[in-house]
Amino acid sequence: MSPVPVPAGERTRTPVLPLLLLAALGLFILLPFAQSLITSFVSTMARDGIREGDVSLINFINLVKTPALRASILNSTFYVLLNVVLCLAAGLPAAYAYSRYSFTGDRHFFFMLLIFRVTPPVVLSLPIFILFAHLNLVNTPVGIALVHCLFNIPIAIWVLESFISAVPRELDETAFLDGYSLPRFFVRHLIPAIAPGIGVTAFFCFIFSWVEVVFARILTVTAGMPITMAINSLLGIRPDIGLVMAMNVVSLIPGLAMIYFVRHHLARGFVIRT
Amino acid sequence: MKPHDNRAWLLMLPAGAIMLTVGVVPLVSVFNYSFHDIFTLQDLHWVGLDWYTEMIRSGRFWGSLARSLLFSALVLSVQLPLGIWIALVLTKVPRLRTPVLMLVALPLVVPWNMIPVMWLDLISKTGLAGSTLAALGLPLDARFNALHTWAVLVVMDTWHWLGLVVILGFAGLSGIPNDYYRAAAVDGASRIAVFRYIQLPKISGILSIAVLLRFVDSFMIYTEAFRINAGGPHRATTFLTLDLGEEINSFTYGAAAARSMIYFLLVITAAWTFRTVMDRRRGAMQDINS
C-alpha cells in the first residue's frame, strides 16, 4: 500500500476536528446496526411465558426452528458462491484480453458492460423471468446466480483488468516460451500473481449478489427462496419485527466476514479502467 | 502500445455469451414488447408508438422524472462533498484508516430490502432515533409529512452509499505520489491550493466513477424507497422506478416495456456522458504529456 503523504509537521500533532468528525461518522453508521441488534434480542410479540418487550433469545430460537428460514440461508449462500465462480471464470479471460491486447470493437464491448452495470434490474426483470421460465431456471438458485452476472461480470472485468495490468508482460512471455498453454499459464502463473485481485473481485461479486433483491424476487416464485425473500415473507401486516431483525443480523455475518478479509485492500488504489 | 489481435475475442466468449443471455436478449424483448399491447404473451397486438406518446404526454411521467432528478441532485450534493471530506481526513490519521474504511463499508453489505426495515425501526416511536427526536420536541412523521419522508430517504441513502464515495475517494488520494506534496510545501502552497490544484485533479477520474454510479443508482432507486412510504404521501416520493413497479404489478406489460425503454435511454445518456468526459480527460492528458 502506497503511503498516503502527510506533511512532516502534521504527523505528531493529534488533530481534534478530524477525530470529532470520524466519531460522528461512527455514530451515524452504527446507530441503525445497534437498533437492529437490540430489536433482535427483544420479544416483539405477545407469547406464552414471555411478555412483549422482554429481552430474550426467542427470535433466534424461532429462526433456527423454522425450516424455510434455514433453507433460505443455504439457498443464498449457494447462488452467491456460484455467481462468484461464474464471474471469475468468465471475467478472468476477458480481463486478460483487455489487459494485453487491443481488438476490433473492444471499446464498444466495454461500453456495453458499463451500460449493463448501470441498467436498473426492474427494467429487465420481466423478460428475464419469461426467458428463464423457458429455460427451466425459475425457482432455482442457479437462475439467480446466472442473472446476477449481468452486473457482476462488468465489475469482475474492471477489477481484474487493473490487477492484471500491474503484472509485467514478461511473465506471460517467459511462460509461453517455456511451452505453457494459455489455460496452464492462467492456473500456474497468472492466478497466483493476482491472488489479491481475485480476492477483491470475489468480495465485490459476493456483496452485490448477496444484497440484490429485484431479480432474486422475480425468479423465486414458489421455491429456492433466498434470504432476502425469506425476510420479505416475514413482513406481513403485523410482522414479528424481532424475528425479522434476528434474520437481518444473521444475514449480515457473511458480509462482515468479507469486509474483514479484504480490509487491507479497501484502501489500496486499484485503478478502475474507464 | 498493446498489440492488435482479434483472436482476443475468443477470450471474451464466456463473458460475451453470459451477457448476451442475461442482458442483450432480454433488452431486445423489452424493446419488442414496448410496441405491443399485451394481454397474454400469445396474444400481442401491434400498437406502434402509442405507449411512448401516451407516456410522454402524461404529467405523471414528468412528475416522477422531476422527483427522481431532484432526489439524485440532493443525494449527490450531500454524499460527494461529505465523502471527499472524510477521505481527506483519513489521509491525516493513518492509524484509523483501516477501521474507518471497514466502518463505512458496513452498510454496503446489508441486503437492500433490509435497509428501509432497519431505518423504519430506528425512527419508530420506540426506536433509538425516533424516541430521541420526540424527546427533543421534533417528532418525525415519515408517513404523512412529505418533507420528513424526503429527509428520511436522503439520510438513509447517504448512510447506505457514503462508504462507496469514501472508498473510491481514498483510493484516488492514496495514489498521489509524495513528490507532489513536497513540491507544494516548497512553494508554500496553502491547504486549499493543495486540494484545488493537486488532490482534486488527481482524484477526478475515480470520482467521476463515483458520480456515475451514485447518479444512476439514486436515479433508479426502488427497493429502499418503496418500503419507506410506497411513494407517498400523495405521490410525493413516487420516483421513476416506483411508477414502473406499479405498471408491472397491474400487468400492463406493453406500457411497462415502453417505460423501461425510456429509462434505459436515460441510463445510456448518463453512461455516454461519462465516457465522453473521460475521453476528453484522456485526450487532455496526452496533450500535456506529448
Interface residues (C-beta under 8 A of the other chain):
Chain A: M1 S2 P3 V4 P5 V6 P7 E10 P15 P18 L19 L21 L22 L25 G26 F28 I29 L30 L31 P32 F33 A34 Q35 S36 I38 T39 L86 A89 A90 G91 P93 A94 Y96 A97 R100 Y101 S102 F103 T104 G105 D106 F109 F111 M112 L113 L114 I115 F116 V118 T119 P120 V122 V123 L124 S125 L126 P127 I128 I130 L131 L146 V147 C149 L150 I153 I157 I207 W210 V211 E212 V213 V214 I227 T228 I231 N232 L235 I241 V244 M245 N248 S251 L252 P254 G255 L256 M258 I259 Y260 R263 H264 L266 A267 R268 G269 F270 V271 I272 T274
Chain B: M1 K2 P3 H4 D5 N6 R7 A8 W9 L11 M12 L13 P14 A15 G16 A17 I18 M19 T21 V22 G23 V25 P26 L27 S29 V30 Y33 L41 W85 I86 V89 L90 T91 K92 V93 P94 L96 R97 T98 V100 L101 M102 L103 V104 A105 L106 P107 L108 V109 V110 P111 W112 N113 M114 V117 M118 W119 D121 L122 G127 L128 A129 W159 I167 F170 A171 G172 L173 S174 G175 I176 P177 N178 Y180 Y181 A185 G205 I206 S208 I209 L212 L213 V216 D217 M220 Y222 T223 T241 L244 G245 I248 Y253 A256 A257 S260 Y263 F264 V267 I268 A270 A271 F274 R275 M278
